[in-house]
């Protein structure tokens, strides 16, 4: 997968329409989202299969294709001004990566686990892994034991997130998701819980939700 990120200044009407919302969208071969960040700047980011990007030709063609595919994205960005000359791009994102037992290294954050964008809880995983590593190191535990416990905390949610991510970039998966969630919108709550760090794991390191 290849990731893109670009900041925009939207028109005032589109800025207000987006306020307090994060919009997620699907398109052939990928998915993305747009939300407001500081100073009412809109953060527009997405991930796409490398094969789709290569077939289209590059960022300008991909951007045009997304707007043609998704009328809401086109509406949000109509009259908008890009704040950067070109988007930030990251290639070969290792979604689904879980560090093994790297010879005594205490891997945290993305070096420990890379959960698919928009389907998981990447920031929480970074904080959780760092807290767990610090606590176990101070308690005299080994790095191998740390990774064993971290795997137990993350593996179930990671598996669910990977399955969702793969489904979201396929035509059949997008159709099923749209129809299924329109019929049973409460399923989103179950999906969110299933891709998050288990509550008991958070409680164990003192990061439980409040």
CORSULHU-V171892 format. One record per residue. N is the residue number from 0. RES is the residue in three letters. PSI is psi in radians with two decimals (* if undefined). D_LAST is the distance of its C-alpha to the last C-alpha in Angstrom with 2 decimals. Layout:
n & res & psi & d_last
N & RES & PSI & D_LAST
N & RES & PSI & D_LAST
This chain:
n & res & psi & d_last
0 & UNK & 2.59 & 34.40
1 & UNK & 2.36 & 34.87
2 & UNK & 2.52 & 32.21
3 & UNK & 2.57 & 33.01
4 & UNK & 2.33 & 31.19
5 & UNK & 2.39 & 32.80
6 & UNK & 2.48 & 31.81
7 & UNK & 2.67 & 33.49
8 & UNK & 1.88 & 34.26
9 & UNK & 2.90 & 34.24
10 & UNK & 2.80 & 36.35
11 & UNK & -0.67 & 34.84
12 & UNK & -0.69 & 34.73
13 & UNK & -0.57 & 32.93
14 & UNK & -0.79 & 30.43
15 & UNK & -0.64 & 29.57
16 & UNK & -0.51 & 29.50
17 & UNK & -0.26 & 26.93
18 & UNK & 2.35 & 24.67
19 & UNK & 0.24 & 21.00
20 & UNK & 2.67 & 21.94
21 & UNK & 2.06 & 22.14
22 & UNK & 2.24 & 25.23
23 & UNK & 2.55 & 25.92
24 & UNK & 2.77 & 29.49
25 & UNK & 2.63 & 31.80
26 & UNK & 2.83 & 35.33
27 & UNK & 2.08 & 37.90
28 & UNK & 0.07 & 36.91
29 & UNK & -3.01 & 33.51
30 & UNK & 2.83 & 30.47
31 & UNK & -2.91 & 28.67
32 & UNK & 2.88 & 26.73
33 & UNK & 2.38 & 26.94
34 & UNK & 2.81 & 24.50
35 & UNK & 2.48 & 24.78
36 & UNK & -2.61 & 23.84
37 & UNK & 2.63 & 24.93
38 & UNK & 0.54 & 28.02
39 & UNK & 0.47 & 27.99
40 & UNK & 2.44 & 29.17
41 & UNK & 2.20 & 28.69
42 & UNK & 2.05 & 27.65
43 & UNK & 1.99 & 29.62
44 & UNK & 2.73 & 29.12
45 & UNK & 2.87 & 30.28
46 & UNK & 2.55 & 31.41
47 & UNK & 2.58 & 34.79
48 & UNK & 2.42 & 37.00
49 & UNK & -0.67 & 39.58
50 & UNK & -0.65 & 42.37
51 & UNK & -0.77 & 41.51
52 & UNK & -0.76 & 41.42
53 & UNK & -0.70 & 44.71
54 & UNK & -0.69 & 46.30
55 & UNK & -0.62 & 45.40
56 & UNK & -0.40 & 46.60
57 & UNK & -3.02 & 43.82
58 & UNK & -0.83 & 41.13
59 & UNK & -0.73 & 43.31
60 & UNK & -0.68 & 44.26
61 & UNK & -0.79 & 40.75
62 & UNK & -0.75 & 39.45
63 & UNK & -0.71 & 42.30
64 & UNK & -0.69 & 41.74
65 & UNK & -0.76 & 38.05
66 & UNK & -0.62 & 39.05
67 & UNK & -0.59 & 41.81
68 & UNK & -0.62 & 39.52
69 & UNK & 1.86 & 36.63
70 & UNK & -0.52 & 37.78
71 & UNK & -0.72 & 34.37
72 & UNK & -0.78 & 34.17
73 & UNK & -0.69 & 37.76
74 & UNK & -0.79 & 36.95
75 & UNK & -0.66 & 34.00
76 & UNK & 0.01 & 36.19
77 & UNK & 2.18 & 39.38
78 & UNK & 0.08 & 40.67
79 & UNK & 2.77 & 37.88
80 & UNK & 2.17 & 38.75
81 & UNK & 2.33 & 37.64
82 & UNK & -0.18 & 36.56
83 & UNK & 2.69 & 37.68
84 & UNK & -0.60 & 41.06
85 & UNK & 2.76 & 39.61
86 & UNK & 2.73 & 36.22
87 & UNK & 2.44 & 34.55
88 & UNK & 2.45 & 35.21
89 & UNK & 2.18 & 33.99
90 & UNK & 2.81 & 36.07
91 & UNK & 0.90 & 35.69
92 & UNK & 2.12 & 31.89
93 & UNK & 1.10 & 31.40
94 & UNK & 2.37 & 28.86
95 & UNK & -0.04 & 28.01
96 & UNK & 2.28 & 28.84
97 & UNK & 2.12 & 27.43
98 & UNK & 2.51 & 29.04
99 & UNK & -2.27 & 31.26
100 & UNK & 1.46 & 32.28
101 & UNK & 1.08 & 33.81
102 & UNK & 0.96 & 36.00
103 & UNK & -0.02 & 33.70
104 & UNK & 2.45 & 31.71
105 & UNK & 1.57 & 27.96
106 & UNK & 2.33 & 26.95
107 & UNK & 2.94 & 23.60
108 & UNK & -2.42 & 22.35
109 & UNK & -0.31 & 25.02
110 & UNK & -0.26 & 27.39
111 & UNK & -0.66 & 25.32
112 & UNK & 2.46 & 24.35
113 & UNK & 1.75 & 25.09
114 & UNK & 2.49 & 23.32
115 & UNK & 2.44 & 25.05
116 & UNK & 2.52 & 24.09
117 & UNK & -0.11 & 22.29
118 & UNK & -0.09 & 21.67
119 & UNK & -2.71 & 19.04
120 & UNK & 1.12 & 16.36
121 & UNK & -0.76 & 18.68
122 & UNK & -0.70 & 16.73
123 & UNK & -0.66 & 13.93
124 & UNK & -0.71 & 16.90
125 & UNK & -0.83 & 18.51
126 & UNK & -0.73 & 15.72
127 & UNK & -0.79 & 15.23
128 & UNK & -0.69 & 19.02
129 & UNK & -0.74 & 19.60
130 & UNK & -0.79 & 17.22
131 & UNK & -0.77 & 18.70
132 & UNK & -0.78 & 22.16
133 & UNK & -0.77 & 21.95
134 & UNK & -0.75 & 20.78
135 & UNK & -0.61 & 23.49
136 & UNK & -0.79 & 26.11
137 & UNK & -0.45 & 25.69
138 & UNK & 0.01 & 25.91
139 & UNK & 0.25 & 29.19
140 & UNK & 2.90 & 28.27
141 & UNK & 2.80 & 30.17
142 & UNK & -0.64 & 29.27
143 & UNK & -0.74 & 30.48
144 & UNK & -0.66 & 28.10
145 & UNK & -0.84 & 25.18
146 & UNK & -0.59 & 26.25
147 & UNK & -0.78 & 26.72
148 & UNK & -0.73 & 23.15
149 & UNK & -0.71 & 21.78
150 & UNK & -0.77 & 24.06
151 & UNK & -0.62 & 22.74
152 & UNK & -0.60 & 19.13
153 & UNK & -0.38 & 20.27
154 & UNK & -0.72 & 23.53
155 & UNK & -0.85 & 22.51
156 & UNK & -0.64 & 20.34
157 & UNK & -0.75 & 23.04
158 & UNK & -0.74 & 25.76
159 & UNK & -0.76 & 24.22
160 & UNK & -0.69 & 23.70
161 & UNK & -0.77 & 27.29
162 & UNK & -0.74 & 28.70
163 & UNK & -0.75 & 27.04
164 & UNK & -0.77 & 28.22
165 & UNK & -0.65 & 31.73
166 & UNK & -0.65 & 31.88
167 & UNK & -0.38 & 30.84
168 & UNK & 0.09 & 33.81
169 & UNK & 2.62 & 36.36
170 & UNK & -0.78 & 38.19
171 & UNK & -0.75 & 37.71
172 & UNK & -0.74 & 33.98
173 & UNK & -0.75 & 33.50
174 & UNK & -0.80 & 35.54
175 & UNK & -0.74 & 33.71
176 & UNK & -0.80 & 30.30
177 & UNK & -0.78 & 31.48
178 & UNK & -0.80 & 33.24
179 & UNK & -0.78 & 30.65
180 & UNK & -0.46 & 27.68
181 & UNK & -0.54 & 29.90
182 & UNK & -0.70 & 30.68
183 & UNK & 1.28 & 27.26
184 & UNK & -0.42 & 24.58
185 & UNK & -0.25 & 21.83
186 & UNK & -0.40 & 22.60
187 & UNK & -0.64 & 20.55
188 & UNK & -0.74 & 17.32
189 & UNK & -0.72 & 18.81
190 & UNK & -0.77 & 19.97
191 & UNK & -0.79 & 16.66
192 & UNK & -0.64 & 15.06
193 & UNK & -0.38 & 18.29
194 & UNK & 0.11 & 18.34
195 & UNK & 2.85 & 14.89
196 & UNK & 2.30 & 14.34
197 & UNK & 2.50 & 13.94
198 & UNK & -0.67 & 10.77
199 & UNK & -0.53 & 13.13
200 & UNK & -0.68 & 14.21
201 & UNK & -0.74 & 10.93
202 & UNK & -0.65 & 10.54
203 & UNK & -0.51 & 14.19
204 & UNK & 0.14 & 13.87
205 & UNK & 0.41 & 10.82
206 & UNK & 0.46 & 8.86
207 & UNK & 2.62 & 6.42
208 & UNK & 2.62 & 3.77
209 & UNK & * & 0.00
